[in-house]
Amino acid sequence: MNPREFSEYKEKEFLSPFACLSCDTKGRPEPAEKCQLRTEFQRDRDKILHSKSFRRLKHKTQVFLSPRGDHYRTRLTHTLEVSQIARTIARALRLNEDLTEAISLGHDLGHTPFGHAGERALSKVSEKGFHHNEQSLRVVDVLENLNLTYEVRDGILNHTGKGTPATLEGKVVCLADKIAYINHDIDDAVRGGVLEESTIPREYIEILGETHAERINSMILAIIRSSENKNDILMDEPYYSAMMNLRKWMFDNVYFLPFAQIQEEKSFHIIKNLYNLFMEKPHLIGVTEDVETSVLDFISGMSDRYAISEFKKYFLPSSWHEGKDL
Protein backbone atom coordinates (compact mmCIF):
# COMPACT_ATOMS: atom_id res chain seq x y z
CA MET A 1 0.00 0.00 0.00
CA ASN A 2 1.11 3.53 -0.68
CA PRO A 3 0.81 6.11 2.16
CA ARG A 4 -2.66 7.27 1.07
CA GLU A 5 -3.99 3.72 0.90
CA PHE A 6 -2.55 3.00 4.34
CA SER A 7 -4.26 6.12 5.75
CA GLU A 8 -7.54 5.00 4.20
CA TYR A 9 -7.06 1.56 5.73
CA LYS A 10 -6.48 3.09 9.17
CA GLU A 11 -9.65 5.17 8.82
CA LYS A 12 -11.70 2.04 8.15
CA GLU A 13 -10.17 0.24 11.11
CA PHE A 14 -10.26 3.03 13.67
CA LEU A 15 -12.94 5.63 12.92
CA SER A 16 -16.52 5.55 14.16
CA PRO A 17 -19.14 3.93 11.90
CA PHE A 18 -20.70 7.41 11.74
CA ALA A 19 -17.53 9.07 10.46
CA CYS A 20 -17.12 10.15 6.84
CA LEU A 21 -14.33 8.06 5.31
CA SER A 22 -12.11 9.78 2.77
CA CYS A 23 -12.40 6.78 0.45
CA ASP A 24 -16.18 7.29 0.42
CA THR A 25 -16.14 10.90 -0.70
CA LYS A 26 -18.73 11.89 -3.29
CA GLY A 27 -15.87 13.35 -5.27
CA ARG A 28 -14.88 16.69 -6.76
CA PRO A 29 -16.57 18.96 -9.32
CA GLU A 30 -13.74 18.09 -11.72
CA PRO A 31 -12.29 14.56 -11.54
CA ALA A 32 -8.68 14.50 -10.34
CA GLU A 33 -6.10 11.76 -10.03
CA LYS A 34 -5.64 10.62 -6.44
CA CYS A 35 -2.51 11.57 -4.53
CA GLN A 36 -0.15 8.76 -3.50
CA LEU A 37 0.63 10.44 -0.17
CA ARG A 38 -2.54 12.15 1.06
CA THR A 39 -6.19 11.22 1.39
CA GLU A 40 -8.75 13.35 -0.44
CA PHE A 41 -9.58 15.38 2.68
CA GLN A 42 -5.90 15.90 3.50
CA ARG A 43 -5.44 17.30 0.01
CA ASP A 44 -8.36 19.68 0.55
CA ARG A 45 -6.88 20.90 3.81
CA ASP A 46 -3.57 21.61 2.08
CA LYS A 47 -5.23 23.38 -0.84
CA ILE A 48 -7.05 25.72 1.52
CA LEU A 49 -3.96 26.32 3.64
CA HIS A 50 -1.93 27.40 0.61
CA SER A 51 -4.65 29.59 -0.91
CA LYS A 52 -4.38 33.38 -1.20
CA SER A 53 -7.77 33.88 0.45
CA PHE A 54 -6.53 32.01 3.54
CA ARG A 55 -3.49 34.26 3.84
CA ARG A 56 -5.67 37.37 3.61
CA LEU A 57 -7.56 36.33 6.75
CA LYS A 58 -4.69 37.60 8.90
CA HIS A 59 -5.61 41.19 7.99
CA LYS A 60 -9.39 40.85 8.40
CA THR A 61 -11.23 41.94 11.53
CA GLN A 62 -12.80 39.42 13.86
CA VAL A 63 -14.68 41.84 16.17
CA PHE A 64 -12.56 44.85 17.04
CA LEU A 65 -11.71 47.15 14.14
CA SER A 66 -8.07 48.28 13.94
CA PRO A 67 -7.18 47.25 17.51
CA ARG A 68 -4.09 48.74 19.12
CA GLY A 69 -2.36 45.61 20.28
CA ASP A 70 -0.91 42.37 18.98
CA HIS A 71 -3.07 39.97 20.98
CA TYR A 72 -6.54 40.65 19.59
CA ARG A 73 -8.03 37.99 17.36
CA THR A 74 -8.17 38.36 13.61
CA ARG A 75 -10.23 36.29 11.21
CA LEU A 76 -7.17 34.04 10.78
CA THR A 77 -6.60 33.37 14.48
CA HIS A 78 -10.34 32.77 14.88
CA THR A 79 -10.13 30.18 12.09
CA LEU A 80 -7.22 28.42 13.78
CA GLU A 81 -9.06 28.34 17.12
CA VAL A 82 -12.14 26.87 15.43
CA SER A 83 -9.92 24.24 13.83
CA GLN A 84 -8.30 23.29 17.14
CA ILE A 85 -11.63 22.98 18.97
CA ALA A 86 -13.27 21.06 16.13
CA ARG A 87 -10.34 18.66 15.80
CA THR A 88 -10.40 17.95 19.53
CA ILE A 89 -14.09 17.03 19.35
CA ALA A 90 -13.65 14.98 16.16
CA ARG A 91 -10.72 13.05 17.63
CA ALA A 92 -12.65 12.22 20.80
CA LEU A 93 -15.66 11.00 18.80
CA ARG A 94 -13.44 9.10 16.32
CA LEU A 95 -14.69 11.20 13.41
CA ASN A 96 -12.59 12.16 10.40
CA GLU A 97 -10.18 14.76 11.75
CA ASP A 98 -8.83 15.66 8.29
CA LEU A 99 -12.31 16.47 6.97
CA THR A 100 -13.07 18.46 10.12
CA GLU A 101 -9.85 20.45 9.77
CA ALA A 102 -10.43 21.20 6.07
CA ILE A 103 -13.95 22.54 6.74
CA SER A 104 -12.68 24.59 9.69
CA LEU A 105 -9.86 26.20 7.72
CA GLY A 106 -12.16 27.05 4.82
CA HIS A 107 -15.32 28.14 6.61
CA ASP A 108 -14.59 31.90 6.62
CA LEU A 109 -12.61 32.35 3.39
CA GLY A 110 -15.38 34.53 1.96
CA HIS A 111 -15.68 36.81 4.94
CA THR A 112 -15.60 40.54 4.36
CA PRO A 113 -13.25 43.19 5.73
CA PHE A 114 -14.44 44.69 9.05
CA GLY A 115 -15.95 41.44 10.30
CA HIS A 116 -19.71 41.00 10.50
CA ALA A 117 -20.10 44.77 10.19
CA GLY A 118 -18.67 44.47 6.68
CA GLU A 119 -20.96 41.54 5.91
CA ARG A 120 -24.03 43.51 7.02
CA ALA A 121 -22.86 46.48 4.97
CA LEU A 122 -22.53 44.46 1.74
CA SER A 123 -25.87 42.80 2.40
CA LYS A 124 -27.54 46.21 2.72
CA VAL A 125 -26.05 47.85 -0.36
CA SER A 126 -26.29 44.89 -2.73
CA GLU A 127 -29.52 43.96 -4.46
CA LYS A 128 -28.35 40.35 -4.43
CA GLY A 129 -27.67 40.37 -0.71
CA PHE A 130 -24.52 38.88 0.77
CA HIS A 131 -23.80 35.95 3.09
CA HIS A 132 -20.23 35.05 3.96
CA ASN A 133 -20.83 31.29 3.98
CA GLU A 134 -22.12 31.42 0.41
CA GLN A 135 -19.19 33.62 -0.57
CA SER A 136 -16.77 31.18 1.08
CA LEU A 137 -18.09 28.44 -1.19
CA ARG A 138 -17.77 30.77 -4.19
CA VAL A 139 -14.16 31.48 -3.21
CA VAL A 140 -13.15 27.81 -3.20
CA ASP A 141 -15.28 26.91 -6.25
CA VAL A 142 -14.74 29.87 -8.56
CA LEU A 143 -12.31 32.53 -7.40
CA GLU A 144 -9.58 30.13 -6.24
CA ASN A 145 -10.89 27.11 -8.18
CA LEU A 146 -9.63 24.67 -5.56
CA ASN A 147 -11.79 21.79 -6.81
CA LEU A 148 -12.57 20.56 -3.29
CA THR A 149 -14.54 17.45 -2.37
CA TYR A 150 -18.30 17.58 -1.92
CA GLU A 151 -18.05 17.02 1.84
CA VAL A 152 -15.70 19.95 2.47
CA ARG A 153 -17.72 22.26 0.22
CA ASP A 154 -20.93 21.22 1.99
CA GLY A 155 -19.40 21.90 5.41
CA ILE A 156 -18.17 25.34 4.36
CA LEU A 157 -21.57 26.34 2.95
CA ASN A 158 -23.57 25.04 5.91
CA HIS A 159 -21.38 26.07 8.85
CA THR A 160 -23.90 28.85 9.52
CA GLY A 161 -27.33 29.86 8.27
CA LYS A 162 -30.36 27.67 7.68
CA GLY A 163 -28.58 24.73 6.06
CA THR A 164 -27.56 21.55 7.87
CA PRO A 165 -24.20 19.92 7.09
CA ALA A 166 -24.39 16.50 5.46
CA THR A 167 -21.63 15.07 7.68
CA LEU A 168 -21.07 14.88 11.42
CA GLU A 169 -17.72 16.54 10.83
CA GLY A 170 -19.53 19.55 9.36
CA LYS A 171 -21.86 19.66 12.37
CA VAL A 172 -18.85 19.63 14.68
CA VAL A 173 -17.48 22.74 12.92
CA CYS A 174 -20.83 24.54 13.39
CA LEU A 175 -20.60 24.18 17.16
CA ALA A 176 -16.85 24.72 17.31
CA ASP A 177 -17.33 28.05 15.52
CA LYS A 178 -19.74 29.23 18.23
CA ILE A 179 -17.54 27.94 21.06
CA ALA A 180 -14.53 29.74 19.62
CA TYR A 181 -16.02 33.15 18.98
CA ILE A 182 -18.13 33.37 22.14
CA ASN A 183 -15.11 32.67 24.32
CA HIS A 184 -12.39 34.55 22.45
CA ASP A 185 -14.64 37.57 21.99
CA ILE A 186 -15.10 37.70 25.77
CA ASP A 187 -11.32 37.52 26.13
CA ASP A 188 -10.78 40.35 23.62
CA ALA A 189 -13.54 42.48 25.13
CA VAL A 190 -11.97 42.18 28.58
CA ARG A 191 -8.54 43.01 27.17
CA GLY A 192 -9.99 46.05 25.41
CA GLY A 193 -11.67 47.37 28.53
CA VAL A 194 -15.11 46.97 26.97
CA LEU A 195 -16.16 44.29 29.44
CA GLU A 196 -15.40 43.27 33.02
CA GLU A 197 -15.34 39.52 33.37
CA SER A 198 -17.13 39.94 36.69
CA THR A 199 -20.17 41.29 34.81
CA ILE A 200 -20.82 38.01 33.00
CA PRO A 201 -24.03 36.63 34.55
CA ARG A 202 -23.25 34.13 37.29
CA GLU A 203 -25.94 31.77 36.04
CA TYR A 204 -23.81 31.09 32.95
CA ILE A 205 -20.47 31.07 34.76
CA GLU A 206 -21.69 28.49 37.29
CA ILE A 207 -22.56 26.11 34.44
CA LEU A 208 -19.75 26.81 31.97
CA GLY A 209 -16.82 27.79 34.20
CA GLU A 210 -14.97 30.75 35.66
CA THR A 211 -12.13 31.03 33.15
CA HIS A 212 -11.69 31.08 29.37
CA ALA A 213 -10.12 27.60 29.43
CA GLU A 214 -12.77 26.14 31.74
CA ARG A 215 -15.62 27.39 29.57
CA ILE A 216 -14.14 25.96 26.37
CA ASN A 217 -13.40 22.66 28.09
CA SER A 218 -16.91 22.32 29.54
CA MET A 219 -18.55 23.04 26.18
CA ILE A 220 -16.36 20.49 24.40
CA LEU A 221 -17.04 17.83 27.03
CA ALA A 222 -20.79 18.53 26.82
CA ILE A 223 -20.68 17.79 23.09
CA ILE A 224 -18.65 14.62 23.51
CA ARG A 225 -20.96 13.26 26.24
CA SER A 226 -24.09 13.88 24.18
CA SER A 227 -22.74 12.72 20.83
CA GLU A 228 -20.72 9.62 21.67
CA ASN A 229 -21.96 6.56 19.75
CA LYS A 230 -24.70 8.61 18.08
CA ASN A 231 -25.26 9.58 14.48
CA ASP A 232 -25.63 13.24 15.44
CA ILE A 233 -23.71 16.07 17.11
CA LEU A 234 -25.45 17.41 20.19
CA MET A 235 -24.61 19.35 23.34
CA ASP A 236 -25.78 18.45 26.84
CA GLU A 237 -28.26 20.59 28.67
CA PRO A 238 -27.90 22.86 30.54
CA TYR A 239 -24.65 23.64 28.68
CA TYR A 240 -26.25 24.35 25.31
CA SER A 241 -28.76 26.79 26.77
CA ALA A 242 -26.03 28.49 28.81
CA MET A 243 -23.83 28.82 25.70
CA MET A 244 -26.61 30.29 23.56
CA ASN A 245 -27.75 32.64 26.33
CA LEU A 246 -24.17 33.79 26.81
CA ARG A 247 -23.99 34.40 23.05
CA LYS A 248 -27.13 36.55 23.25
CA TRP A 249 -25.67 38.40 26.24
CA MET A 250 -22.54 39.16 24.17
CA PHE A 251 -24.68 40.67 21.41
CA ASP A 252 -26.39 42.93 23.93
CA ASN A 253 -23.27 43.87 25.89
CA VAL A 254 -20.42 43.88 23.34
CA TYR A 255 -21.36 43.52 19.69
CA PHE A 256 -24.11 46.15 19.64
CA LEU A 257 -22.78 48.65 22.18
CA PRO A 258 -22.64 52.32 21.08
CA PHE A 259 -18.87 52.20 20.49
CA ALA A 260 -19.33 49.18 18.23
CA GLN A 261 -22.15 50.90 16.37
CA ILE A 262 -19.92 53.90 15.69
CA GLN A 263 -17.25 51.63 14.20
CA GLU A 264 -19.90 49.79 12.19
CA GLU A 265 -21.15 53.08 10.74
CA LYS A 266 -17.60 53.93 9.66
CA SER A 267 -17.10 50.56 7.98
CA PHE A 268 -20.52 50.83 6.33
CA HIS A 269 -19.53 54.24 4.94
CA ILE A 270 -16.34 52.81 3.45
CA ILE A 271 -17.99 49.77 1.90
CA LYS A 272 -21.03 51.66 0.60
CA ASN A 273 -18.88 54.24 -1.17
CA LEU A 274 -16.56 51.63 -2.67
CA TYR A 275 -19.53 49.57 -3.81
CA ASN A 276 -21.23 52.54 -5.47
CA LEU A 277 -17.98 53.66 -7.09
CA PHE A 278 -17.15 50.27 -8.59
CA MET A 279 -20.73 49.69 -9.71
CA GLU A 280 -20.61 53.02 -11.56
CA LYS A 281 -17.06 52.56 -12.85
CA PRO A 282 -16.40 48.81 -13.08
CA HIS A 283 -13.36 49.42 -15.28
CA LEU A 284 -11.54 50.44 -12.08
CA ILE A 285 -11.51 46.78 -11.06
CA GLY A 286 -11.12 45.48 -14.60
CA VAL A 287 -14.59 44.07 -15.28
CA THR A 288 -17.27 44.74 -17.88
CA GLU A 289 -19.74 41.87 -17.39
CA ASP A 290 -21.67 40.56 -14.38
CA VAL A 291 -20.65 43.74 -12.66
CA GLU A 292 -22.37 43.32 -9.30
CA THR A 293 -21.00 39.84 -8.71
CA SER A 294 -17.52 41.08 -9.58
CA VAL A 295 -17.86 44.05 -7.24
CA LEU A 296 -19.00 41.81 -4.39
CA ASP A 297 -16.08 39.46 -5.05
CA PHE A 298 -13.63 42.35 -5.10
CA ILE A 299 -14.83 44.08 -1.93
CA SER A 300 -15.41 40.93 0.13
CA GLY A 301 -11.91 39.75 -0.75
CA MET A 302 -10.30 42.90 0.63
CA SER A 303 -8.39 42.99 3.88
CA ASP A 304 -9.32 45.79 6.28
CA ARG A 305 -6.24 47.80 5.43
CA TYR A 306 -6.73 47.39 1.67
CA ALA A 307 -10.35 48.58 1.92
CA ILE A 308 -9.20 51.63 3.88
CA SER A 309 -6.41 52.22 1.37
CA GLU A 310 -8.83 52.06 -1.58
CA PHE A 311 -11.22 54.43 0.19
CA LYS A 312 -8.41 56.92 0.77
CA LYS A 313 -7.27 56.56 -2.83
CA TYR A 314 -10.65 57.42 -4.33
CA PHE A 315 -12.34 59.64 -1.73
CA LEU A 316 -9.71 61.54 0.25
CA PRO A 317 -7.45 64.28 -1.13
CA SER A 318 -3.71 63.64 -1.18
CA SER A 319 -0.74 65.98 -1.23
CA TRP A 320 0.42 66.97 -4.72
CA HIS A 321 3.91 65.71 -3.90
CA GLU A 322 2.74 62.33 -2.64
CA GLY A 323 4.95 59.61 -4.01
CA LYS A 324 7.57 62.06 -5.22
CA ASP A 325 11.07 62.25 -3.83
CA LEU A 326 11.51 65.90 -2.81
C-alpha positions in Angstrom: 0.0 0.0 0.0 1.1 3.5 -0.7 0.8 6.1 2.2 -2.7 7.3 1.1 -4.0 3.7 0.9 -2.6 3.0 4.3 -4.3 6.1 5.7 -7.5 5.0 4.2 -7.1 1.6 5.7 -6.5 3.1 9.2 -9.7 5.2 8.8 -11.7 2.0 8.1 -10.2 0.2 11.1 -10.3 3.0 13.7 -12.9 5.6 12.9 -16.5 5.5 14.2 -19.1 3.9 11.9 -20.7 7.4 11.7 -17.5 9.1 10.5 -17.1 10.1 6.8 -14.3 8.1 5.3 -12.1 9.8 2.8 -12.4 6.8 0.4 -16.2 7.3 0.4 -16.1 10.9 -0.7 -18.7 11.9 -3.3 -15.9 13.3 -5.3 -14.9 16.7 -6.8 -16.6 19.0 -9.3 -13.7 18.1 -11.7 -12.3 14.6 -11.5 -8.7 14.5 -10.3 -6.1 11.8 -10.0 -5.6 10.6 -6.4 -2.5 11.6 -4.5 -0.1 8.8 -3.5 0.6 10.4 -0.2 -2.5 12.1 1.1 -6.2 11.2 1.4 -8.8 13.4 -0.4 -9.6 15.4 2.7 -5.9 15.9 3.5 -5.4 17.3 0.0 -8.4 19.7 0.5 -6.9 20.9 3.8 -3.6 21.6 2.1 -5.2 23.4 -0.8 -7.0 25.7 1.5 -4.0 26.3 3.6 -1.9 27.4 0.6 -4.7 29.6 -0.9 -4.4 33.4 -1.2 -7.8 33.9 0.5 -6.5 32.0 3.5 -3.5 34.3 3.8 -5.7 37.4 3.6 -7.6 36.3 6.8 -4.7 37.6 8.9 -5.6 41.2 8.0 -9.4 40.8 8.4 -11.2 41.9 11.5 -12.8 39.4 13.9 -14.7 41.8 16.2 -12.6 44.8 17.0 -11.7 47.2 14.1 -8.1 48.3 13.9 -7.2 47.3 17.5 -4.1 48.7 19.1 -2.4 45.6 20.3 -0.9 42.4 19.0 -3.1 40.0 21.0 -6.5 40.7 19.6 -8.0 38.0 17.4 -8.2 38.4 13.6 -10.2 36.3 11.2 -7.2 34.0 10.8 -6.6 33.4 14.5 -10.3 32.8 14.9 -10.1 30.2 12.1 -7.2 28.4 13.8 -9.1 28.3 17.1 -12.1 26.9 15.4 -9.9 24.2 13.8 -8.3 23.3 17.1 -11.6 23.0 19.0 -13.3 21.1 16.1 -10.3 18.7 15.8 -10.4 18.0 19.5 -14.1 17.0 19.3 -13.6 15.0 16.2 -10.7 13.0 17.6 -12.6 12.2 20.8 -15.7 11.0 18.8 -13.4 9.1 16.3 -14.7 11.2 13.4 -12.6 12.2 10.4 -10.2 14.8 11.7 -8.8 15.7 8.3 -12.3 16.5 7.0 -13.1 18.5 10.1 -9.9 20.4 9.8 -10.4 21.2 6.1 -13.9 22.5 6.7 -12.7 24.6 9.7 -9.9 26.2 7.7 -12.2 27.1 4.8 -15.3 28.1 6.6 -14.6 31.9 6.6 -12.6 32.3 3.4 -15.4 34.5 2.0 -15.7 36.8 4.9 -15.6 40.5 4.4 -13.3 43.2 5.7 -14.4 44.7 9.1 -16.0 41.4 10.3 -19.7 41.0 10.5 -20.1 44.8 10.2 -18.7 44.5 6.7 -21.0 41.5 5.9 -24.0 43.5 7.0 -22.9 46.5 5.0 -22.5 44.5 1.7 -25.9 42.8 2.4 -27.5 46.2 2.7 -26.0 47.9 -0.4 -26.3 44.9 -2.7 -29.5 44.0 -4.5 -28.3 40.4 -4.4 -27.7 40.4 -0.7 -24.5 38.9 0.8 -23.8 35.9 3.1 -20.2 35.1 4.0 -20.8 31.3 4.0 -22.1 31.4 0.4 -19.2 33.6 -0.6 -16.8 31.2 1.1 -18.1 28.4 -1.2 -17.8 30.8 -4.2 -14.2 31.5 -3.2 -13.2 27.8 -3.2 -15.3 26.9 -6.3 -14.7 29.9 -8.6 -12.3 32.5 -7.4 -9.6 30.1 -6.2 -10.9 27.1 -8.2 -9.6 24.7 -5.6 -11.8 21.8 -6.8 -12.6 20.6 -3.3 -14.5 17.4 -2.4 -18.3 17.6 -1.9 -18.1 17.0 1.8 -15.7 20.0 2.5 -17.7 22.3 0.2 -20.9 21.2 2.0 -19.4 21.9 5.4 -18.2 25.3 4.4 -21.6 26.3 3.0 -23.6 25.0 5.9 -21.4 26.1 8.8 -23.9 28.9 9.5 -27.3 29.9 8.3 -30.4 27.7 7.7 -28.6 24.7 6.1 -27.6 21.5 7.9 -24.2 19.9 7.1 -24.4 16.5 5.5 -21.6 15.1 7.7 -21.1 14.9 11.4 -17.7 16.5 10.8 -19.5 19.6 9.4 -21.9 19.7 12.4 -18.9 19.6 14.7 -17.5 22.7 12.9 -20.8 24.5 13.4 -20.6 24.2 17.2 -16.8 24.7 17.3 -17.3 28.1 15.5 -19.7 29.2 18.2 -17.5 27.9 21.1 -14.5 29.7 19.6 -16.0 33.2 19.0 -18.1 33.4 22.1 -15.1 32.7 24.3 -12.4 34.5 22.5 -14.6 37.6 22.0 -15.1 37.7 25.8 -11.3 37.5 26.1 -10.8 40.3 23.6 -13.5 42.5 25.1 -12.0 42.2 28.6 -8.5 43.0 27.2 -10.0 46.0 25.4 -11.7 47.4 28.5 -15.1 47.0 27.0 -16.2 44.3 29.4 -15.4 43.3 33.0 -15.3 39.5 33.4 -17.1 39.9 36.7 -20.2 41.3 34.8 -20.8 38.0 33.0 -24.0 36.6 34.6 -23.3 34.1 37.3 -25.9 31.8 36.0 -23.8 31.1 32.9 -20.5 31.1 34.8 -21.7 28.5 37.3 -22.6 26.1 34.4 -19.8 26.8 32.0 -16.8 27.8 34.2 -15.0 30.8 35.7 -12.1 31.0 33.1 -11.7 31.1 29.4 -10.1 27.6 29.4 -12.8 26.1 31.7 -15.6 27.4 29.6 -14.1 26.0 26.4 -13.4 22.7 28.1 -16.9 22.3 29.5 -18.5 23.0 26.2 -16.4 20.5 24.4 -17.0 17.8 27.0 -20.8 18.5 26.8 -20.7 17.8 23.1 -18.7 14.6 23.5 -21.0 13.3 26.2 -24.1 13.9 24.2 -22.7 12.7 20.8 -20.7 9.6 21.7 -22.0 6.6 19.7 -24.7 8.6 18.1 -25.3 9.6 14.5 -25.6 13.2 15.4 -23.7 16.1 17.1 -25.5 17.4 20.2 -24.6 19.4 23.3 -25.8 18.5 26.8 -28.3 20.6 28.7 -27.9 22.9 30.5 -24.7 23.6 28.7 -26.3 24.3 25.3 -28.8 26.8 26.8 -26.0 28.5 28.8 -23.8 28.8 25.7 -26.6 30.3 23.6 -27.8 32.6 26.3 -24.2 33.8 26.8 -24.0 34.4 23.0 -27.1 36.6 23.3 -25.7 38.4 26.2 -22.5 39.2 24.2 -24.7 40.7 21.4 -26.4 42.9 23.9 -23.3 43.9 25.9 -20.4 43.9 23.3 -21.4 43.5 19.7 -24.1 46.2 19.6 -22.8 48.6 22.2 -22.6 52.3 21.1 -18.9 52.2 20.5 -19.3 49.2 18.2 -22.2 50.9 16.4 -19.9 53.9 15.7 -17.3 51.6 14.2 -19.9 49.8 12.2 -21.2 53.1 10.7 -17.6 53.9 9.7 -17.1 50.6 8.0 -20.5 50.8 6.3 -19.5 54.2 4.9 -16.3 52.8 3.4 -18.0 49.8 1.9 -21.0 51.7 0.6 -18.9 54.2 -1.2 -16.6 51.6 -2.7 -19.5 49.6 -3.8 -21.2 52.5 -5.5 -18.0 53.7 -7.1 -17.1 50.3 -8.6 -20.7 49.7 -9.7 -20.6 53.0 -11.6 -17.1 52.6 -12.9 -16.4 48.8 -13.1 -13.4 49.4 -15.3 -11.5 50.4 -12.1 -11.5 46.8 -11.1 -11.1 45.5 -14.6 -14.6 44.1 -15.3 -17.3 44.7 -17.9 -19.7 41.9 -17.4 -21.7 40.6 -14.4 -20.6 43.7 -12.7 -22.4 43.3 -9.3 -21.0 39.8 -8.7 -17.5 41.1 -9.6 -17.9 44.1 -7.2 -19.0 41.8 -4.4 -16.1 39.5 -5.1 -13.6 42.4 -5.1 -14.8 44.1 -1.9 -15.4 40.9 0.1 -11.9 39.7 -0.7 -10.3 42.9 0.6 -8.4 43.0 3.9 -9.3 45.8 6.3 -6.2 47.8 5.4 -6.7 47.4 1.7 -10.3 48.6 1.9 -9.2 51.6 3.9 -6.4 52.2 1.4 -8.8 52.1 -1.6 -11.2 54.4 0.2 -8.4 56.9 0.8 -7.3 56.6 -2.8 -10.7 57.4 -4.3 -12.3 59.6 -1.7 -9.7 61.5 0.2 -7.4 64.3 -1.1 -3.7 63.6 -1.2 -0.7 66.0 -1.2 0.4 67.0 -4.7 3.9 65.7 -3.9 2.7 62.3 -2.6 5.0 59.6 -4.0 7.6 62.1 -5.2 11.1 62.2 -3.8 11.5 65.9 -2.8 
